[in-house]
Amino acid sequence: MAKKIRIPVFADDRGELGAPLTGGALPFTVGNVFFIRGVPSGVCRGGHAHKESVQALFCLAGGLKVLVDDARRREEFLLEPGSDALLIESGEWAEEYDFLPGTVVMVIASQPYRESDYLRDYSAYIEWKSSH
């Protein structure tokens, strides 16, 4: 199931530097990096699962909630700026919502974008999960 992971942060009198690719903090090699911002009030992002890709979500500004579902249980996570990232495993359905104004989310994924990796219909996701 999805979990929060600690990312190394180096702090001194100049501020903080977060280093998600340092010291094996991410349990995968990077295949893609993208960001989400400017999400209007009341809009839900995500609403899909990945067959292969693992993703780490970092809230860089603002805040949001993430619902993760592994077809057995659901868990809600609150993401706020800080050194924790949310690791979403392959085969987990995720929905991002309740974005605060000014929210910026960076996503580091284990795979390059491939439409064939996505399960975008929840019923199809449940059917796929039952066979994997």
N, C-alpha and C positions, 0 to 999 in steps of 0.2 A: 504494500500500500504506500501511497505517497508519504513523504516525510520531509521535515525541515532539515537542512544540512548547514553546518557552520562553514562560512567562507573566511579564509585568513584576512584579517584587517590589520594593517600596520599604522599605528598612530604616533604622532609626535606633535610638537608645537605648531607645525604647519597644517595640521588636519589629519584626515584619515585616507588611506589608500586601500581599497578592497581588491583582492587578487584571486578571482575565482579559478584561475588556471594554475595556481601555485600549489605545490605540495600534494597533488592528487586530490584536491577538494572535490572535484567532479569525478564520478566513477565511470567516465566515458571520454572518448576523444571527440573533439568538436567537429560537427559537420555543417552547422549553420548557426548564425547569430542574427537576431532581429529585435526590434523594439515595438512596443504598442504605446500609443499616446493619443490624446485628443478624443477619448471615448466619451460620447455624450451621456448625460444622466439617464439612467434606466436601461442602458444597452448592455446586453450580455455578449461576451466574446467566448471563443472556444466552442463548446458544444460539439466536441468530437473526441475520438481516441486515436492513437497511433498504433499500428500493428508492430512496428519495429523501433521507432524513434523514442528515445528518452529525452525529457526536457527538464531544465532547471530554470525556474522563474525567479527573477530578482526585482523587487520593487525599489526603484531608484528615487521616486518622489511620490507623494500622495499616499494612497492605500487602496486596497481592494480585497474582496473575498474570492476564494477559489473552492469550488465543490469538486471533490474527486470521488469517483465511483469505480470500484473494481468488480462490479456485478454481484458482489456478496455484501458489501457494506459501503456506506457513504460517509465521508468526513469533510467538514468545512474547515478551511484554513484562512486566517487573517494574515495578509501580507502588508507590511509597512517597511519603510526604509530602514536598513540595518544590515547586519552581516549574515543573516540567515537567508537561504534560498529555499524554494520549494522544489523538491525533486519529484517529478511525475514519471513513473515507470511506463514502459510500453504496455499496451493493453489496458490502460486506465482512462476512463472517460473523465474529462475535465471541463468545467464551465467557470469563467471568470465574470464577476459582476460586482455591483455596488462600488464602482470606481469613484473615488473622490476627485474633485476638480484638480487638474494639474498632475494626475497620476502618470507616471512613466514606468513601464515594465520592460526589462530586458530579458530575452529568452535565449538560452544557449541550448542547442539541440544536438543530439548525437548523429543525426543523419541530415543530408541535404534535403531540401524540399522535394517531395515526390507525391503527387496527388494519390497515387495508388496505395500509399501508406496510411491514408486517412479512412476512418469510419465515421461518417457524418450523420448517420441515422441511428438513433438509440436502439430501436428494435433490431436493426442489422448488427449493431454492436453486441447486444445480448446473444444473438444467434451465433455470431463469430466467437464470443467468449466461451459458449457452451461446447464448441468444437476444438478449443485450444487449451 
